[in-house]
């Protein structure tokens, strides 16, 4: 609740329930962790094909990482919530990322919390390097999976 109040104040959103409902789109969130980068995109494609899921916004931090190395797909969707007397449509933020991305984000979050957002420069450099290594790991694992698929494919002849 505290972070919601801070976001309302920071964004200048009117502090009413209807305004918050319409303007603050990450009150509810779901994190989906996949094994491979291609699976993250597949999950988003699959969800966007659902007739009751409206994709409102996509921020692709996998293709375009944040300057600190953060990578993830952020997707704002609008979903129906069925109540006893009506249906409410609510915004939900989906964060779809690989295991390596999630591990990196977890450590980054812990460091920022421990250092009260004043992380020493040398640790920030370590985080940036770790983001690069995590990205390389995701690429390597994807290539290994592709190789396994190629070996499993029926061979003509």
DATA-V918703 format. One record per residue. RES is the residue in one letter. OMEGA is omega as a letter, one per 40 degrees, with the letter a starting at -180 (none if undefined). Layout:
[[RES/OMEGA] [RES/OMEGA]]
This chain:
[[X/a] [X/a] [X/i] [X/i] [X/i] [X/i] [X/i] [X/i] [X/a] [X/a] [X/a] [X/i] [X/i] [X/a] [X/i] [X/a] [X/i] [X/a] [X/i] [X/i] [X/a] [X/a] [X/i] [X/a] [X/i] [X/i] [X/i] [X/a] [X/i] [X/i] [X/i] [X/a] [X/a] [X/i] [X/a] [X/i] [X/a] [X/i] [X/i] [X/i] [X/i] [X/i] [X/a] [X/i] [X/a] [X/a] [X/a] [X/i] [X/i] [X/a] [X/a] [X/i] [X/i] [X/i] [X/a] [X/a] [X/i] [X/i] [X/a] [X/i] [X/i] [X/i] [X/a] [X/a] [X/i] [X/a] [X/a] [X/i] [X/a] [X/i] [X/i] [X/i] [X/i] [X/a] [X/i] [X/i] [X/i] [X/a] [X/i] [X/i] [X/a] [X/i] [X/a] [X/a] [X/a] [X/i] [X/i] [X/i] [X/a] [X/i] [X/i] [X/i] [X/i] [X/i] [X/a] [X/a] [X/i] [X/i] [X/i] [X/i] [X/a] [X/i] [X/i] [X/a] [X/i] [X/i] [X/i] [X/i] [X/i] [X/i] [X/a] [X/i] [X/a] [X/a] [X/i] [X/i] [X/i] [X/a] [X/i] [X/a] [X/a] [X/i] [X/i] [X/i] [X/i] [X/i] [X/i] [X/i] [X/i] [X/i] [X/i] [X/a] [X/i] [X/i] [X/i] [X/i] [X/i] [X/i] [X/a] [X/a] [X/i] [X/i] [X/i] [X/i] [X/i] [X/i] [X/i] [X/i] [X/i] [X/i] [X/a] [X/a] [X/i] [X/a] [X/i] [X/i] [X/none]]
